[in-house]
Amino acid sequence: MKTIKIQTPITKEKIATLHAGDILLISGTIYTGRDAAHKKIVELIEENKPLPFSLKDSIIYYVGPTPAKPGQAIGSAGPTSSYRMDFYTPVFLEQGSLISIGKGPRSDSIKKDLIKYGGLYLSAIGGTAALTADSIKKCELIAYPELGAEAIYKLEVEDFFAVVTYDAYGGDLLVSGIEKYQNKITS
């Protein structure tokens, strides 16, 4: 495991250097999106209509932020369960959005798609939503205000903490972490 400061956009070439267990401190632009926004984006792609932002080299953070308090860019911004986006994720990967951030495990088919497209799944730490919000310096609503917290926001972040959970080579931090500690218990 190593800690890496990284700047967006994160290209496929840079993704290829990252492995399950790496700790990332991301600076630059990331976008929010949950299942309702994903559904709308996929519909636009299927209808060959313009998207609210370019998916190429974008990072999608599965979050429904709370409103900002005075003097803050954003309110609480903890990750949501990622499996809810599994149905839409292959389309995002096909369009070049190769990195997603959330919490919890993903399906086996998503792990295979990450290998196929050379993508990453990152975990943000649930329960630290206020601390995560500190790394978000700017928050701009860019699409679907009718979705409230599930609207799409463009975030400018500085040292946003995330851990590579699944890498482009089939590395799975959840499995390797469990194996590591099971081995310590049984030895």
Secondary structure as GFF3:
##gff-version 3
##sequence-region A 1 187
A	DSSP	beta_strand	3	7	.	.	.	ID=ss1
A	DSSP	alpha_helix	12	15	.	.	.	ID=ss2
A	DSSP	beta_strand	23	32	.	.	.	ID=ss3
A	DSSP	alpha_helix	35	46	.	.	.	ID=ss4
A	DSSP	beta_strand	59	61	.	.	.	ID=ss5
A	DSSP	three_ten_helix	82	85	.	.	.	ID=ss6
A	DSSP	alpha_helix	89	94	.	.	.	ID=ss7
A	DSSP	beta_strand	99	102	.	.	.	ID=ss8
A	DSSP	alpha_helix	108	117	.	.	.	ID=ss9
A	DSSP	beta_strand	120	123	.	.	.	ID=ss10
A	DSSP	alpha_helix	129	134	.	.	.	ID=ss11
A	DSSP	beta_strand	136	143	.	.	.	ID=ss12
A	DSSP	three_ten_helix	145	150	.	.	.	ID=ss13
A	DSSP	beta_strand	152	166	.	.	.	ID=ss14
A	DSSP	alpha_helix	173	186	.	.	.	ID=ss15
###
